[in-house]
Amino acid sequence: RQLTDDEVCLACVLGWCIEWLQAYFLVLDDIMDNSHTRRGQPCWFRVPKVGMIAANDGVILRNQIPRILKNHFKGKPYYVDLLDLFNEVEFQTASGQMIDLITTIEGEKDLSKYSLPLHRRIVQYKTAYYSFYLPVACALLMAGENLDNHTSVKDILVQMGIYFQVQDDYLDCFGD
């Protein structure tokens, strides 16, 4: 069937929430990694007069998500599932960030700590869940589906996310 205008609008709202979540992750990741640029521009915390205010900006970005979800989805049967999903994906991503940070402690760069399974865990938790699984999981919830009935979808999307990140890292190093 064709989606209604309301359903299209709600799907867009979920897309916005995913973008807010990604912005939050990237602002904080840049601070934690002491990065200089993001997509060819200075990192937000490097912009003059922003500095560590960027950390608070990240928190504000994250806190918009439940407000937006409440405003648009509160009466929907899947509202609580959306809140749980965003919280779970945030936890997974923060776990991936933690693994990344503790294996790259400043002044202790030791490549012997790295392995393919470790890289896979970092990428799976830090990137794949929010970039690939979250959008599809949101659509499944909107369609009235129980996410527990779609674990193979999750597995495939996580694999796609890992592939994407490996390719992105390769192109960052060797692409022209």
CYANA upper distance limits for C-alpha pairs under 8 A (distance plus 0.5 A):
  3 LEU  CA      7 GLU  CA      6.36
  3 LEU  CA      8 VAL  CA      6.85
  4 THR  CA      8 VAL  CA      6.78
  5 ASP  CA      9 CYS  CA      6.65
  6 ASP  CA     10 LEU  CA      6.67
  7 GLU  CA     11 ALA  CA      6.61
  8 VAL  CA     12 CYS  CA      6.76
  9 CYS  CA     13 VAL  CA      6.75
 10 LEU  CA     14 LEU  CA      6.82
 10 LEU  CA     72 HIS  CA      7.64
 11 ALA  CA     15 GLY  CA      6.80
 11 ALA  CA    139 ALA  CA      7.84
 12 CYS  CA     16 TRP  CA      6.74
 13 VAL  CA     17 CYS  CA      6.81
 13 VAL  CA     68 ILE  CA      8.26
 13 VAL  CA     72 HIS  CA      8.26
 14 LEU  CA     18 ILE  CA      6.76
 14 LEU  CA     69 LEU  CA      8.32
 14 LEU  CA    135 PRO  CA      8.37
 14 LEU  CA    138 CYS  CA      7.63
 15 GLY  CA     19 GLU  CA      6.77
 15 GLY  CA    135 PRO  CA      7.71
 16 TRP  CA     20 TRP  CA      6.67
 17 CYS  CA     21 LEU  CA      6.68
 17 CYS  CA     65 ILE  CA      6.00
 17 CYS  CA     68 ILE  CA      7.85
 17 CYS  CA     69 LEU  CA      8.35
 18 ILE  CA     22 GLN  CA      6.70
 18 ILE  CA    130 TYR  CA      8.15
 18 ILE  CA    134 LEU  CA      8.15
 18 ILE  CA    135 PRO  CA      7.79
 19 GLU  CA     23 ALA  CA      6.60
 20 TRP  CA     24 TYR  CA      6.70
 20 TRP  CA     61 LEU  CA      6.34
 20 TRP  CA     62 ARG  CA      7.12
 20 TRP  CA     64 GLN  CA      8.11
 20 TRP  CA     65 ILE  CA      7.46
 21 LEU  CA     25 PHE  CA      6.79
 21 LEU  CA     61 LEU  CA      7.57
 21 LEU  CA     62 ARG  CA      6.39
 21 LEU  CA     65 ILE  CA      7.89
 22 GLN  CA     26 LEU  CA      6.59
 22 GLN  CA    130 TYR  CA      8.15
 23 ALA  CA     27 VAL  CA      6.55
 23 ALA  CA     58 GLY  CA      7.91
 23 ALA  CA     61 LEU  CA      7.67
 24 TYR  CA     28 LEU  CA      6.85
 24 TYR  CA     57 ASP  CA      8.44
 24 TYR  CA     58 GLY  CA      5.08
 24 TYR  CA     59 VAL  CA      7.42
 24 TYR  CA     61 LEU  CA      6.06
 24 TYR  CA     62 ARG  CA      6.28
 25 PHE  CA     29 ASP  CA      6.37
 25 PHE  CA     58 GLY  CA      7.94
 26 LEU  CA     30 ASP  CA      6.50
 27 VAL  CA     31 ILE  CA      7.08
 27 VAL  CA     43 CYS  CA      8.05
 27 VAL  CA     44 TRP  CA      7.16
 27 VAL  CA     45 PHE  CA      8.09
 27 VAL  CA     54 ALA  CA      7.35
 27 VAL  CA     55 ALA  CA      7.68
 27 VAL  CA     58 GLY  CA      6.41
 28 LEU  CA     32 MET  CA      6.67
 28 LEU  CA     54 ALA  CA      8.27
 28 LEU  CA     55 ALA  CA      6.70
 28 LEU  CA     58 GLY  CA      6.82
 29 ASP  CA     33 ASP  CA      6.43
 29 ASP  CA     97 GLN  CA      8.27
 30 ASP  CA     34 ASN  CA      6.19
 30 ASP  CA     35 SER  CA      5.46
 30 ASP  CA     36 HIS  CA      8.14
 30 ASP  CA     38 ARG  CA      8.34
 30 ASP  CA     43 CYS  CA      7.08
 30 ASP  CA     45 PHE  CA      8.33
 31 ILE  CA     35 SER  CA      7.10
 31 ILE  CA     45 PHE  CA      7.28
 31 ILE  CA     55 ALA  CA      8.10
 32 MET  CA    101 LEU  CA      8.48
 33 ASP  CA    101 LEU  CA      8.48
 35 SER  CA     43 CYS  CA      7.31
 36 HIS  CA     42 PRO  CA      6.35
 36 HIS  CA     43 CYS  CA      6.15
 36 HIS  CA     46 ARG  CA      7.48
 37 THR  CA     41 GLN  CA      5.71
 37 THR  CA     42 PRO  CA      4.81
 37 THR  CA     43 CYS  CA      5.29
 38 ARG  CA     42 PRO  CA      6.67
 38 ARG  CA     43 CYS  CA      5.89
 42 PRO  CA     46 ARG  CA      6.48
 42 PRO  CA     47 VAL  CA      6.97
 43 CYS  CA     47 VAL  CA      7.29
 44 TRP  CA     50 VAL  CA      7.58
 44 TRP  CA     51 GLY  CA      8.20
 44 TRP  CA     54 ALA  CA      6.95
 45 PHE  CA     50 VAL  CA      6.02
 45 PHE  CA     51 GLY  CA      4.88
 45 PHE  CA     52 MET  CA      6.53
 45 PHE  CA     53 ILE  CA      7.74
 45 PHE  CA     54 ALA  CA      5.65
 45 PHE  CA     55 ALA  CA      8.37
 46 ARG  CA     50 VAL  CA      7.35
 46 ARG  CA     51 GLY  CA      6.33
 47 VAL  CA     51 GLY  CA      7.25
 50 VAL  CA     54 ALA  CA      6.63
 52 MET  CA     56 ASN  CA      7.96
 53 ILE  CA     57 ASP  CA      6.79
 54 ALA  CA     58 GLY  CA      6.65
 55 ALA  CA     59 VAL  CA      7.06
 56 ASN  CA     60 ILE  CA      6.72
 57 ASP  CA     61 LEU  CA      6.66
 58 GLY  CA     62 ARG  CA      6.81
 59 VAL  CA     63 ASN  CA      6.64
 60 ILE  CA     64 GLN  CA      6.87
 61 LEU  CA     65 ILE  CA      7.88
 63 ASN  CA     67 ARG  CA      7.50
 64 GLN  CA     68 ILE  CA      6.55
 65 ILE  CA     69 LEU  CA      6.58
 66 PRO  CA     70 LYS  CA      6.38
 66 PRO  CA     83 LEU  CA      7.37
 67 ARG  CA     71 ASN  CA      6.65
 68 ILE  CA     72 HIS  CA      6.78
 69 LEU  CA     73 PHE  CA      5.88
 69 LEU  CA     74 LYS  CA      7.47
 69 LEU  CA     79 TYR  CA      7.98
 69 LEU  CA     82 LEU  CA      8.36
 69 LEU  CA     83 LEU  CA      8.10
 70 LYS  CA     74 LYS  CA      5.29
 70 LYS  CA     79 TYR  CA      8.23
 73 PHE  CA     78 TYR  CA      8.40
 73 PHE  CA     79 TYR  CA      5.98
 74 LYS  CA     79 TYR  CA      6.15
 75 GLY  CA     79 TYR  CA      7.63
 78 TYR  CA     82 LEU  CA      6.77
 78 TYR  CA    141 LEU  CA      6.63
 78 TYR  CA    142 MET  CA      7.40
 78 TYR  CA    144 GLY  CA      7.74
 79 TYR  CA     83 LEU  CA      7.01
 80 VAL  CA     84 ASP  CA      6.65
 81 ASP  CA     85 LEU  CA      6.47
 81 ASP  CA    141 LEU  CA      7.90
 82 LEU  CA     86 PHE  CA      6.71
 82 LEU  CA    138 CYS  CA      7.37
 82 LEU  CA    141 LEU  CA      7.84
 83 LEU  CA     87 ASN  CA      6.70
 84 ASP  CA     88 GLU  CA      6.49
 85 LEU  CA     89 VAL  CA      6.58
 85 LEU  CA    134 LEU  CA      8.17
 85 LEU  CA    137 ALA  CA      8.49
 86 PHE  CA     90 GLU  CA      6.57
 86 PHE  CA    134 LEU  CA      8.24
 87 ASN  CA     91 PHE  CA      6.72
 88 GLU  CA     92 GLN  CA      6.72
 89 VAL  CA     93 THR  CA      6.60
 89 VAL  CA    129 TYR  CA      6.68
 89 VAL  CA    130 TYR  CA      6.51
 89 VAL  CA    134 LEU  CA      7.70
 90 GLU  CA     94 ALA  CA      6.57
 90 GLU  CA    130 TYR  CA      8.22
 91 PHE  CA     95 SER  CA      6.60
 92 GLN  CA     96 GLY  CA      6.84
 92 GLN  CA    125 TYR  CA      5.66
 92 GLN  CA    126 LYS  CA      7.42
 92 GLN  CA    129 TYR  CA      7.68
 93 THR  CA     97 GLN  CA      6.69
 93 THR  CA    125 TYR  CA      5.52
 93 THR  CA    126 LYS  CA      4.79
 93 THR  CA    127 THR  CA      7.26
 93 THR  CA    129 TYR  CA      7.68
 93 THR  CA    130 TYR  CA      7.74
 94 ALA  CA     98 MET  CA      6.63
 94 ALA  CA    125 TYR  CA      8.22
 94 ALA  CA    126 LYS  CA      7.35
 95 SER  CA     99 ILE  CA      6.84
 95 SER  CA    125 TYR  CA      6.96
 95 SER  CA    126 LYS  CA      7.66
 96 GLY  CA    100 ASP  CA      6.67
 96 GLY  CA    121 ARG  CA      7.49
 96 GLY  CA    122 ILE  CA      5.25
 96 GLY  CA    123 VAL  CA      7.48
 96 GLY  CA    124 GLN  CA      7.83
 96 GLY  CA    125 TYR  CA      4.91
 96 GLY  CA    126 LYS  CA      4.72
 96 GLY  CA    127 THR  CA      8.44
 97 GLN  CA    101 LEU  CA      6.56
 97 GLN  CA    122 ILE  CA      7.60
 97 GLN  CA    125 TYR  CA      8.25
 97 GLN  CA    126 LYS  CA      6.20
 98 MET  CA    102 ILE  CA      6.62
 99 ILE  CA    103 THR  CA      6.78
 99 ILE  CA    122 ILE  CA      6.69
100 ASP  CA    104 THR  CA      6.86
100 ASP  CA    122 ILE  CA      6.53
101 LEU  CA    105 ILE  CA      6.75
103 THR  CA    109 LYS  CA      8.44
103 THR  CA    113 LYS  CA      7.35
103 THR  CA    114 TYR  CA      8.22
104 THR  CA    108 GLU  CA      7.41
104 THR  CA    109 LYS  CA      6.35
104 THR  CA    110 ASP  CA      8.35
105 ILE  CA    109 LYS  CA      7.06
110 ASP  CA    114 TYR  CA      8.33
114 TYR  CA    118 LEU  CA      6.76
114 TYR  CA    119 HIS  CA      7.45
115 SER  CA    119 HIS  CA      6.71
116 LEU  CA    120 ARG  CA      6.53
117 PRO  CA    121 ARG  CA      6.75
118 LEU  CA    122 ILE  CA      6.79
119 HIS  CA    123 VAL  CA      6.64
120 ARG  CA    124 GLN  CA      6.34
120 ARG  CA    162 ILE  CA      7.40
121 ARG  CA    125 TYR  CA      6.59
122 ILE  CA    126 LYS  CA      6.10
122 ILE  CA    127 THR  CA      8.39
123 VAL  CA    127 THR  CA      5.82
123 VAL  CA    128 ALA  CA      6.87
123 VAL  CA    161 GLY  CA      8.26
123 VAL  CA    162 ILE  CA      6.41
123 VAL  CA    165 GLN  CA      7.27
124 GLN  CA    128 ALA  CA      5.37
124 GLN  CA    129 TYR  CA      7.09
124 GLN  CA    158 VAL  CA      6.88
124 GLN  CA    159 GLN  CA      8.45
124 GLN  CA    161 GLY  CA      7.53
124 GLN  CA    162 ILE  CA      6.43
125 TYR  CA    129 TYR  CA      6.63
126 LYS  CA    130 TYR  CA      8.36
127 THR  CA    131 SER  CA      6.37
127 THR  CA    161 GLY  CA      7.22
127 THR  CA    162 ILE  CA      8.18
127 THR  CA    165 GLN  CA      7.92
128 ALA  CA    132 PHE  CA      5.94
128 ALA  CA    133 TYR  CA      7.18
128 ALA  CA    157 LEU  CA      7.88
128 ALA  CA    158 VAL  CA      5.63
128 ALA  CA    159 GLN  CA      8.14
128 ALA  CA    160 MET  CA      7.98
128 ALA  CA    161 GLY  CA      4.62
128 ALA  CA    162 ILE  CA      6.49
128 ALA  CA    165 GLN  CA      8.47
129 TYR  CA    133 TYR  CA      5.39
129 TYR  CA    134 LEU  CA      6.54
129 TYR  CA    157 LEU  CA      8.49
129 TYR  CA    158 VAL  CA      6.77
129 TYR  CA    161 GLY  CA      7.95
130 TYR  CA    134 LEU  CA      5.45
130 TYR  CA    135 PRO  CA      8.05
131 SER  CA    135 PRO  CA      7.78
131 SER  CA    161 GLY  CA      7.38
132 PHE  CA    136 VAL  CA      7.60
132 PHE  CA    157 LEU  CA      6.07
132 PHE  CA    158 VAL  CA      7.11
132 PHE  CA    160 MET  CA      7.72
132 PHE  CA    161 GLY  CA      6.22
133 TYR  CA    137 ALA  CA      6.45
133 TYR  CA    154 LYS  CA      6.48
133 TYR  CA    157 LEU  CA      5.96
133 TYR  CA    158 VAL  CA      6.93
134 LEU  CA    138 CYS  CA      6.58
135 PRO  CA    139 ALA  CA      6.94
136 VAL  CA    140 LEU  CA      6.68
137 ALA  CA    141 LEU  CA      6.72
137 ALA  CA    147 LEU  CA      7.41
138 CYS  CA    142 MET  CA      6.74
139 ALA  CA    143 ALA  CA      6.70
140 LEU  CA    144 GLY  CA      6.97
140 LEU  CA    145 GLU  CA      5.73
140 LEU  CA    146 ASN  CA      7.96
140 LEU  CA    147 LEU  CA      7.61
141 LEU  CA    145 GLU  CA      5.71
141 LEU  CA    146 ASN  CA      7.23
141 LEU  CA    147 LEU  CA      7.70
145 GLU  CA    149 ASN  CA      8.17
146 ASN  CA    150 HIS  CA      7.84
147 LEU  CA    151 THR  CA      7.49
150 HIS  CA    154 LYS  CA      7.14
151 THR  CA    155 ASP  CA      6.70
152 SER  CA    156 ILE  CA      6.67
153 VAL  CA    157 LEU  CA      6.64
154 LYS  CA    158 VAL  CA      6.59
155 ASP  CA    159 GLN  CA      6.80
156 ILE  CA    160 MET  CA      6.74
157 LEU  CA    161 GLY  CA      6.65
158 VAL  CA    162 ILE  CA      6.73
159 GLN  CA    163 TYR  CA      6.69
160 MET  CA    164 PHE  CA      6.57
161 GLY  CA    165 GLN  CA      6.69
162 ILE  CA    166 VAL  CA      6.69
163 TYR  CA    167 GLN  CA      6.65
164 PHE  CA    168 ASP  CA      6.54
165 GLN  CA    169 ASP  CA      6.50
166 VAL  CA    170 TYR  CA      6.61
167 GLN  CA    171 LEU  CA      6.66
168 ASP  CA    172 ASP  CA      6.62
169 ASP  CA    173 CYS  CA      6.89
170 TYR  CA    174 PHE  CA      6.40
170 TYR  CA    175 GLY  CA      7.59
171 LEU  CA    175 GLY  CA      4.66
171 LEU  CA    176 ASP  CA      8.15
